[in-house]
Amino acid sequence: MDPTPPPILLWVRRDLRLADHPALAAAAETGRPVIPVYLHDDAVAQLGACPRWRLGLGIAAFARSLEDLGARLILRRGPAPEALAALAEETGATDVWWTRAYDPDGASRDAAVADALGARGVATRAHPGHLLFDPEAVSTGSGGPYKVYTPFWRAVKDRDVPAPLSAPRRLAAPTSWPDSDRLDDWAMGAAMNRGAVVVAPHATVGAEAAEARLDRFVAERIGAYAEARNMLAIDGTSRLSENLTYGEISVRTCWHAGMRARAEGAAGAETFLKELVWRDFAHHLAHRTPRLLDRNWREDWDGFPWREDADAPEVRRWRQGRTGVPVVDAAMREMFVTGHMHNRARMIVASYLTKHLLFHWRIGQAWFDDCLIDWDPASNALGWQWTAGSGPDAAPFFRIFNPETQAEKFDPEGRYRARWLAEGQADPPTTALSYFDAVPRSWGLSPDDPYPDPAVNLREGRQRALAAYEAHRGSG
Ligand SMILES: Cc1cc2nc3c(=O)[nH]c(=O)nc-3n(C[C@H](O)[C@H](O)[C@H](O)COP(=O)(O)OP(=O)(O)OC[C@H]3O[C@@H](n4cnc5c(N)ncnc54)[C@H](O)[C@@H]3O)c2cc1C
């Protein structure tokens, strides 16, 4: 009888699914034992509170789904090069495969792992799977990255996107399974001082739930998506960002569902496809122009007189949903309670912080890093820089969203605001009250408090922002 061939280590990161997982499918196809592994390294330790807690739920769900294939998810702690080298030695694995990461930190970590393992004679391979289009395979005529969305969309919209792969039915097991940490010991929810119990009912975890979510969206909402996606009180979008960010569903699966809906005449399908391409565009930019993530993408914005005090009282009021601008406060509370915020609301609160209050976009980005269940490094950075004016394809700075006009247009009956603001309502809904269960006691908030006065007069805030912009332009 042939000896058991050496195992393949499958290093899992933001790809917590069995279906349409090119690395997993390729590993299964070899017939060799496959040992899936998740590492608690710096990349995990540095996640904000809500993304780390949510990641823990995703890991647990993925581990359960592997059991159905006769496999296990091995959990280890430590820097990836050392942890994977140790595991390869213990198990006799000769190959380590993963789904390629494109963000600069992820990419440099992958390069370090490839070097360290290569030096020990362990082969490594990065498979596609996180995006629709490899960022390096989309370039302008002069070979550079795209800096504006619409030409990017035009460049990719007719490209062939391979059909999703099926999940393997079984994975060959190694002769013995290596030891694994216990997920509970990782305490992924430890930083959730807002109370995981409040946020948990709003999470939709795991690949099966993600696929059901996509099916429901296509069956019930994609037709009206182009208009409904902007309305704050309507459940008009897919909510798939939560699953896409952890890879619980592949973006190709979403793309093909959108393409089928478009072929069947669903009016909103094209808009949905375009939004999926915004996600790719964010990663394209983060990969090819990494300053997107932490510096003004437009260098001529360096020196803009942003206010930088992250502990300023206005920033605290913004984080706490107490600015006195109802639509801003409703949105900030929605995020605190559910880990999600409506896309239009994200633009409104980001514009308010960076323009009316004139604080640096990085202050807002950092709070979103901590609070979002769908946190994605590229999409979050692009969203902030796009709104603030310092980013690619940005809204011009002088176009300042008026939150009141936005609310009249996108929440005309005030249902969104009533859903999230308890103060002043005789009988507030449970959503609005749940915010007060979620906030740390140290914030000292009560639904019986009076609703606060505006942190800044909107007209004055707008004028101050425009003056800062003119002065900065004049100094350039
Ligand atoms: C300040 C700011 C911060 C943001 N931070 C994040 C973030 O951390 N993670 C994140 O996934 N998105 C982020 N976005 C983009 C967008 O708000 C969310 O993707 C969207 O609200 C998710 O809801 P949905 O899944 O129902 O989207 P749908 O409307 O159903 O769209 C389908 C999918 O397309 C993608 N998509 C849609 N809009 C965008 C966009 N503007 N940029 C990139 N991808 C998009 C998402 O993957 C989304 O799931 C941010 C936007 C702003 C303005």
The ligand as an SDF file (V2000), in Angstrom:
LIG
                    3D

 53 58  0  0  0  0  0  0  0  0999 V2000
  -17.4830   56.1180    5.2680 C   0  0  0  0  0  0  0  0  0  0  0  0
  -17.7710   54.7650    4.6420 C   0  0  0  0  0  0  0  0  0  0  0  0
  -17.2220   53.6180    5.2130 C   0  0  0  0  0  0  0  0  0  0  0  0
  -17.4710   52.3640    4.6350 C   0  0  0  0  0  0  0  0  0  0  0  0
  -16.9180   51.2400    5.2130 N   0  0  0  0  0  0  0  0  0  0  0  0
  -17.1230   50.0160    4.6640 C   0  0  0  0  0  0  0  0  0  0  0  0
  -16.5510   48.8500    5.2380 C   0  0  0  0  0  0  0  0  0  0  0  0
  -15.8030   48.9070    6.2230 O   0  0  0  0  0  0  0  0  0  0  0  0
  -16.8500   47.6450    4.6580 N   0  0  0  0  0  0  0  0  0  0  0  0
  -17.6360   47.5440    3.5560 C   0  0  0  0  0  0  0  0  0  0  0  0
  -17.8650   46.4290    3.0720 O   0  0  0  0  0  0  0  0  0  0  0  0
  -18.1560   48.6350    2.9740 N   0  0  0  0  0  0  0  0  0  0  0  0
  -17.9420   49.8710    3.5030 C   0  0  0  0  0  0  0  0  0  0  0  0
  -18.5150   50.9750    2.9280 N   0  0  0  0  0  0  0  0  0  0  0  0
  -19.2740   50.8270    1.6740 C   0  0  0  0  0  0  0  0  0  0  0  0
  -20.7890   50.5870    1.8400 C   0  0  0  0  0  0  0  0  0  0  0  0
  -21.3290   51.4860    2.7450 O   0  0  0  0  0  0  0  0  0  0  0  0
  -21.1060   49.1600    2.3000 C   0  0  0  0  0  0  0  0  0  0  0  0
  -20.4250   48.2260    1.4970 O   0  0  0  0  0  0  0  0  0  0  0  0
  -22.6050   48.8920    2.1970 C   0  0  0  0  0  0  0  0  0  0  0  0
  -23.3200   49.7860    3.0000 O   0  0  0  0  0  0  0  0  0  0  0  0
  -22.8660   47.4790    2.6350 C   0  0  0  0  0  0  0  0  0  0  0  0
  -24.2420   47.2060    2.6730 O   0  0  0  0  0  0  0  0  0  0  0  0
  -24.8590   46.1110    1.7160 P   0  0  0  0  0  0  0  0  0  0  0  0
  -24.0700   44.8440    1.8120 O   0  0  0  0  0  0  0  0  0  0  0  0
  -26.3010   46.0220    2.0210 O   0  0  0  0  0  0  0  0  0  0  0  0
  -24.5860   46.7520    0.3000 O   0  0  0  0  0  0  0  0  0  0  0  0
  -25.3160   46.5650   -1.1010 P   0  0  0  0  0  0  0  0  0  0  0  0
  -25.9110   47.8670   -1.4600 O   0  0  0  0  0  0  0  0  0  0  0  0
  -26.1970   45.3860   -1.1130 O   0  0  0  0  0  0  0  0  0  0  0  0
  -24.0870   46.3460   -2.1000 O   0  0  0  0  0  0  0  0  0  0  0  0
  -23.6070   45.0460   -2.4470 C   0  0  0  0  0  0  0  0  0  0  0  0
  -22.1470   44.9350   -2.1030 C   0  0  0  0  0  0  0  0  0  0  0  0
  -21.3790   45.8420   -2.8870 O   0  0  0  0  0  0  0  0  0  0  0  0
  -20.2670   46.3180   -2.1330 C   0  0  0  0  0  0  0  0  0  0  0  0
  -20.3750   47.7700   -1.9890 N   0  0  0  0  0  0  0  0  0  0  0  0
  -21.4930   48.5260   -2.0090 C   0  0  0  0  0  0  0  0  0  0  0  0
  -21.1840   49.8380   -1.9070 N   0  0  0  0  0  0  0  0  0  0  0  0
  -19.8410   49.9040   -1.7890 C   0  0  0  0  0  0  0  0  0  0  0  0
  -18.9120   50.9710   -1.6400 C   0  0  0  0  0  0  0  0  0  0  0  0
  -19.3090   52.2410   -1.6090 N   0  0  0  0  0  0  0  0  0  0  0  0
  -17.5950   50.6780   -1.5390 N   0  0  0  0  0  0  0  0  0  0  0  0
  -17.1610   49.4030   -1.5920 C   0  0  0  0  0  0  0  0  0  0  0  0
  -17.9970   48.3410   -1.7400 N   0  0  0  0  0  0  0  0  0  0  0  0
  -19.3140   48.5880   -1.8260 C   0  0  0  0  0  0  0  0  0  0  0  0
  -20.3480   45.6550   -0.7680 C   0  0  0  0  0  0  0  0  0  0  0  0
  -19.5130   44.5180   -0.7650 O   0  0  0  0  0  0  0  0  0  0  0  0
  -21.8110   45.2720   -0.6650 C   0  0  0  0  0  0  0  0  0  0  0  0
  -22.0440   44.1770    0.1890 O   0  0  0  0  0  0  0  0  0  0  0  0
  -18.2720   52.2590    3.4730 C   0  0  0  0  0  0  0  0  0  0  0  0
  -18.8150   53.4150    2.9130 C   0  0  0  0  0  0  0  0  0  0  0  0
  -18.5750   54.6640    3.4920 C   0  0  0  0  0  0  0  0  0  0  0  0
  -19.1760   55.8890    2.8770 C   0  0  0  0  0  0  0  0  0  0  0  0
  1  2  1  0
  2  3  1  0
  2 52  2  0
  3  4  2  0
  4  5  1  0
  4 50  1  0
  5  6  2  0
  6  7  1  0
  6 13  1  0
  7  8  2  0
  7  9  1  0
  9 10  1  0
 10 11  2  0
 10 12  1  0
 12 13  2  0
 13 14  1  0
 14 15  1  0
 14 50  1  0
 15 16  1  0
 16 17  1  0
 16 18  1  0
 18 19  1  0
 18 20  1  0
 20 21  1  0
 20 22  1  0
 22 23  1  0
 23 24  1  0
 24 25  2  0
 24 26  1  0
 24 27  1  0
 27 28  1  0
 28 29  2  0
 28 30  1  0
 28 31  1  0
 31 32  1  0
 32 33  1  0
 33 34  1  0
 33 48  1  0
 34 35  1  0
 35 36  1  0
 35 46  1  0
 36 37  1  0
 36 45  1  0
 37 38  2  0
 38 39  1  0
 39 40  1  0
 39 45  2  0
 40 41  1  0
 40 42  2  0
 42 43  1  0
 43 44  2  0
 44 45  1  0
 46 47  1  0
 46 48  1  0
 48 49  1  0
 50 51  2  0
 51 52  1  0
 52 53  1  0
M  END
$$$$
